[in-house]
């Protein structure tokens, strides 16, 4: 194990569309469209986001979804 693994901050619990775009190798616009069409499940979305505000999603659910995709 590296020393950096011990001092690095834990990943955030909530992520935005850039996180998913980096993981998928696509644009944030495409991720937004996937959210709007429910290709990314709605229960990943943090309440109070979207609809004119930046989308925020639960990172653990997103990571599990991406792994099983």
GUDREN-667846 format. One record per residue (C-alpha): z, x, y; residue in three letters. Coordinates in steps of 0.1 Angstrom, whole numbers, plus 5000, padded with zeros to 4 digits. Layout:
// GUDREN-667846
+------+------+-------+---------+
|   up | east | north | residuo |
+------+------+-------+---------+
|    Z |    X |     Y |     ALA |
...
+------+------+-------+---------+
// end
This chain:
// GUDREN-667846
+------+------+-------+---------+
|   up | east | north | residuo |
+------+------+-------+---------+
| 5000 | 5000 |  5000 |     UNK |
| 4992 | 5012 |  5035 |     UNK |
| 5017 | 5016 |  5063 |     UNK |
| 4995 | 4994 |  5085 |     UNK |
| 5000 | 4965 |  5060 |     UNK |
| 5037 | 4966 |  5068 |     UNK |
| 5034 | 4967 |  5106 |     UNK |
| 5004 | 4944 |  5110 |     UNK |
| 5013 | 4909 |  5123 |     UNK |
| 5009 | 4880 |  5098 |     UNK |
| 4976 | 4860 |  5102 |     UNK |
| 4979 | 4830 |  5124 |     UNK |
| 4986 | 4796 |  5108 |     UNK |
| 4960 | 4779 |  5130 |     UNK |
| 4925 | 4792 |  5135 |     UNK |
| 4895 | 4782 |  5155 |     UNK |
| 4858 | 4780 |  5148 |     UNK |
| 4852 | 4817 |  5154 |     UNK |
| 4874 | 4825 |  5124 |     UNK |
| 4853 | 4803 |  5101 |     UNK |
| 4820 | 4815 |  5116 |     UNK |
| 4829 | 4851 |  5109 |     UNK |
| 4839 | 4843 |  5073 |     UNK |
| 4806 | 4823 |  5067 |     UNK |
| 4784 | 4846 |  5087 |     UNK |
| 4771 | 4818 |  5110 |     UNK |
| 4775 | 4806 |  5145 |     UNK |
| 4804 | 4786 |  5160 |     UNK |
| 4780 | 4759 |  5168 |     UNK |
| 4771 | 4755 |  5132 |     UNK |
| 4808 | 4754 |  5122 |     UNK |
| 4813 | 4727 |  5149 |     UNK |
| 4785 | 4707 |  5134 |     UNK |
| 4800 | 4711 |  5099 |     UNK |
| 4833 | 4697 |  5113 |     UNK |
| 4815 | 4667 |  5130 |     UNK |
| 4797 | 4658 |  5098 |     UNK |
| 4828 | 4663 |  5076 |     UNK |
| 4813 | 4691 |  5056 |     UNK |
| 4845 | 4708 |  5065 |     UNK |
| 4872 | 4683 |  5054 |     UNK |
| 4889 | 4664 |  5082 |     UNK |
| 4924 | 4670 |  5069 |     UNK |
| 4920 | 4707 |  5079 |     UNK |
| 4919 | 4697 |  5116 |     UNK |
| 4951 | 4702 |  5136 |     UNK |
| 4959 | 4669 |  5154 |     UNK |
| 4951 | 4668 |  5191 |     UNK |
| 4921 | 4692 |  5189 |     UNK |
| 4884 | 4686 |  5191 |     UNK |
| 4869 | 4658 |  5212 |     UNK |
| 4862 | 4681 |  5242 |     UNK |
| 4890 | 4706 |  5233 |     UNK |
| 4885 | 4736 |  5210 |     UNK |
| 4888 | 4728 |  5173 |     UNK |
| 4918 | 4742 |  5156 |     UNK |
| 4922 | 4742 |  5118 |     UNK |
| 4949 | 4751 |  5092 |     UNK |
| 4941 | 4786 |  5081 |     UNK |
| 4955 | 4783 |  5046 |     UNK |
| 4934 | 4752 |  5039 |     UNK |
| 4903 | 4768 |  5054 |     UNK |
| 4908 | 4800 |  5033 |     UNK |
| 4913 | 4781 |  5001 |     UNK |
| 4882 | 4760 |  5009 |     UNK |
| 4861 | 4791 |  5016 |     UNK |
| 4873 | 4808 |  4984 |     UNK |
| 4863 | 4778 |  4963 |     UNK |
| 4830 | 4772 |  4981 |     UNK |
+------+------+-------+---------+
// end
